[in-house]
Amino acid sequence: MYLKTLSLLNFKNFESLDLEMCDKVNCFIGDNGTGKTNILDSIHYLSFCKSFINLNDRQNIKHGEDFFVVQGEFERENETEKIYCGLQKDKKKSFRRNNIEYPKLSEHIGLLPVVFTTPYDSNLIHLGSDIRRKFVDTIISQFDKQYLKNLIEYNKILEHRNTILRNVEKGIHIDADEIAIWDMQLADKGIKIYESRKAFTEEVIDIFRKYYNFISEDKENIELEYSSQLAKGNFETLLKQSFEKDKILNYTSTGIHKDDFTFLLDGNSLKRFGSQGQQKTFVISLKFAQFDYIKNKTGISPILLLDDIFDKLDKKRVTVITKLVSDADFGQIFISDTSYTRMPNILKELDIKYKILNLSNNQVLSNYE
C-alpha cells in the first residue's frame, strides 16, 4: 500500500499544496515552521480521520479561513482508494471513501494503516498511563474492528456507571440490581479488551527486542510489561469489592481503564535511568515493532511517518535506522528533517527510490523519473 497523491487546501499553514509521492522514500526538509510535520499529519488524518497533534478539528483550519480539505489517492491491494476529508467551521466533518460518505468514522479505521513516529513519542515514557493505553489501543484497533467496538462500548458503560456513582453526592440512592447490570456489562467488554492487550504484549515483545538490539547493537536488555487489575481476579468480583470505595470517590476505580505498560532497561525504569538516546531508541524500536505487528496481522505494510526522529541520536544510529527502514520489508516512508544535508547524503548512498522536497525553496530532488 502507498500514497500516490496528496492535496491540501487551507490545512494548517498550507493555503494550497498538491504533491505526487514516491512509492518508497519521501523526505521533507526545511526550517521549523515550514510545514513538514503538517504534511505528515495530513496523512495521519486520512488514516485515522483525525490529526495526531490537534484533537480539535477546527484548530487545523488555516488561520483566517472557514474550512479545510485533505485528499489523498492510495494504491491498496491493486485497487485505487480516494479518501476525502473536509471540515467547515460549525459543521460536521465529512469523510468519504471513493465519494461515499462514512456513516461512522470508526468504519474507516484499519483500511489505511499508518505508523507515526514524532518527538511527542517521549510522552509514552514520561506522561501518564492513559497515553500508553491509547498507543496500544490504536495498534490493535487497526486490525481488529471488534476490539475497537468493545473499547467504545466499554467507555460508554463506564461513563454510565460513573454517572450513577456521582449521584451519591446528590443524595440519590443507588439500586443494587442496577449497578450489578452495569458491572456485568463492563466486565464482559473489559475481559475481552484485557485478553487482547495481554496477547499483544506477548506477541510484540520479541519483535520489539529485535529492533532495539539491531539499533543499539545488543548493548542493553529491554522489557515491556503489561499491568492490569484484571490479572488479580474476576472482574465482576473486583468491581463488587471496590464498590464502597467507588461511592466515596464518585468514579470507578477498577478496570482496564487503569491498565498500564511498564518500560524497563536492564531491569530498571527507562524513565528514571535511561539516557535521552536510549529513550529515543526505545520508542523508535517500539514504533518499528508496531509496524511489523500490524503488517503480520493484516498482510499490508503500513505507511511509516518519521517526523524529526533523528534529534538526540548520534550519526551512527541515524544511519542504521535509515538503512533499516530502506529495507524491502518496509513499504512507503515519509521523513521530515530540519537538516538540509543529512538525509540527502544518506539516501544517495542507498540503493532505493527517493524524493526530497525542500519546503524552504520548493526544490525537488529525486533519483528516478
URVEN-V330303 format. One record per backbone hydrogen bond with DSSP energy under -0.5 kcal/mol. NH is the residue of the N-H (numbers start at 0). CO is the residue of the C=O. E is the energy in kcal/mol with one decimal. If there is no record, write none. Layout:
nh={NH;NH}
co={CO;CO}
e={E;E}
//
This chain:
nh={1;3;3;4;5;6;7;8;9;10;11;11;13;14;16;18;20;24;25;25;26;27;28;28;29;33;38;39;40;41;42;43;44;45;46;46;47;48;50;54;56;58;59;60;61;64;67;68;69;70;71;72;73;73;74;75;75;78;80;81;82;82;83;84;85;86;88;90;93;94;95;96;97;97;99;100;101;106;107;108;110;112;114;116;116;117;120;121;122;123;124;125;126;130;131;132;133;134;135;136;137;138;139;140;141;141;142;143;144;147;148;149;150;151;152;153;154;155;156;157;158;159;160;161;162;163;164;165;166;167;168;169;170;171;174;178;179;180;181;182;183;184;185;186;187;188;189;190;191;192;193;194;195;196;197;198;199;200;201;202;203;204;207;208;209;210;211;212;213;214;215;216;217;222;224;226;226;230;231;232;237;238;239;240;241;242;245;246;247;248;249;250;252;257;258;259;261;263;263;264;265;267;269;272;273;278;279;280;281;282;283;284;285;286;287;288;289;290;291;292;293;294;295;296;297;298;301;302;303;304;304;305;305;306;306;307;307;310;312;317;318;319;320;321;322;323;324;325;326;329;331;332;333;334;335;336;344;345;346;347;348;348;349;351;354;355;356;357;357;358;358;360;361;362;364;366}
co={74;1;72;72;18;70;16;68;14;13;9;59;10;12;7;5;3;352;23;332;354;334;26;356;336;30;34;35;36;37;38;39;40;41;42;43;43;44;53;52;54;55;56;57;9;61;86;8;84;6;82;4;71;80;1;73;78;75;73;79;71;80;95;69;93;67;65;87;85;92;83;99;81;95;96;98;94;103;104;104;107;109;302;114;304;115;117;118;119;120;121;121;122;127;127;128;129;130;131;132;133;134;135;136;137;138;139;139;142;143;144;145;146;147;148;149;150;151;152;153;154;155;156;157;158;159;160;161;162;164;165;166;167;166;172;174;175;176;177;178;179;180;181;182;183;184;185;186;187;188;189;190;191;192;193;194;195;196;197;198;199;200;203;204;205;206;207;208;209;210;211;212;212;263;261;224;259;227;228;229;233;234;235;236;237;239;241;242;243;244;245;245;250;254;255;226;224;222;261;267;220;264;262;268;269;274;275;276;277;278;279;280;281;282;283;284;285;286;287;288;289;290;291;292;293;294;299;112;331;114;302;303;333;116;304;305;335;307;309;313;314;315;316;317;318;319;320;321;323;326;0;23;303;25;305;27;340;341;342;343;344;345;346;349;24;364;26;355;362;28;356;357;357;357;355;353}
e={-1.9;-0.5;-3.2;-1.3;-2.2;-2.9;-3.0;-2.3;-1.4;-1.1;-0.7;-3.1;-2.4;-0.6;-2.2;-2.8;-3.0;-1.4;-0.5;-2.7;-3.0;-3.2;-0.5;-2.2;-1.3;-1.4;-1.7;-1.5;-2.7;-1.8;-1.3;-1.8;-2.1;-1.6;-0.9;-0.7;-3.1;-2.1;-0.6;-0.7;-0.8;-1.6;-2.0;-1.4;-2.4;-2.3;-2.0;-2.2;-3.0;-2.6;-2.2;-2.0;-0.5;-3.0;-3.0;-0.6;-3.2;-1.5;-2.7;-0.5;-2.8;-0.6;-2.4;-2.4;-2.6;-2.4;-2.7;-2.0;-3.0;-0.5;-2.7;-2.5;-3.6;-0.5;-1.5;-0.5;-2.4;-1.4;-1.9;-0.7;-2.2;-0.5;-2.7;-0.5;-3.4;-0.5;-1.9;-1.2;-2.3;-2.0;-1.1;-2.1;-2.3;-1.1;-0.8;-2.5;-2.2;-1.8;-2.0;-2.9;-2.4;-1.6;-2.4;-2.4;-0.8;-0.9;-1.4;-1.8;-0.5;-1.6;-2.3;-2.8;-2.5;-2.4;-2.5;-2.7;-2.1;-1.6;-2.5;-2.8;-1.9;-1.9;-2.5;-2.5;-2.1;-1.9;-2.1;-2.4;-1.2;-1.3;-0.9;-0.6;-1.7;-2.2;-0.6;-2.3;-1.8;-1.6;-1.8;-2.4;-2.2;-2.1;-2.7;-2.6;-2.0;-1.9;-2.7;-2.5;-1.0;-2.0;-2.6;-2.4;-1.8;-2.5;-2.6;-2.3;-2.3;-2.3;-2.0;-2.2;-2.5;-1.2;-2.7;-2.6;-2.0;-1.8;-2.4;-3.0;-1.7;-2.4;-2.8;-1.0;-1.8;-2.0;-2.4;-0.5;-3.1;-1.4;-1.8;-0.8;-2.3;-2.3;-2.1;-2.4;-1.6;-0.9;-2.8;-2.1;-1.2;-2.3;-2.4;-0.9;-0.6;-1.7;-1.3;-2.3;-2.9;-2.2;-0.5;-3.1;-4.1;-1.8;-2.1;-2.7;-1.9;-2.7;-2.3;-2.4;-2.4;-2.2;-2.5;-2.5;-1.9;-2.1;-2.3;-2.2;-1.9;-2.0;-2.3;-2.7;-2.4;-2.4;-2.8;-1.7;-2.5;-2.5;-0.6;-2.2;-2.4;-3.3;-0.6;-0.6;-3.6;-3.5;-0.7;-0.8;-1.2;-0.6;-1.7;-2.1;-2.3;-2.2;-2.7;-2.3;-2.5;-2.1;-2.5;-1.2;-1.3;-1.6;-0.6;-4.0;-2.9;-2.9;-2.3;-2.1;-2.4;-2.0;-3.2;-1.7;-0.6;-1.0;-1.4;-1.6;-1.9;-3.5;-3.0;-0.5;-2.9;-2.6;-0.9;-0.8;-2.1;-0.6;-2.8;-1.5}
//
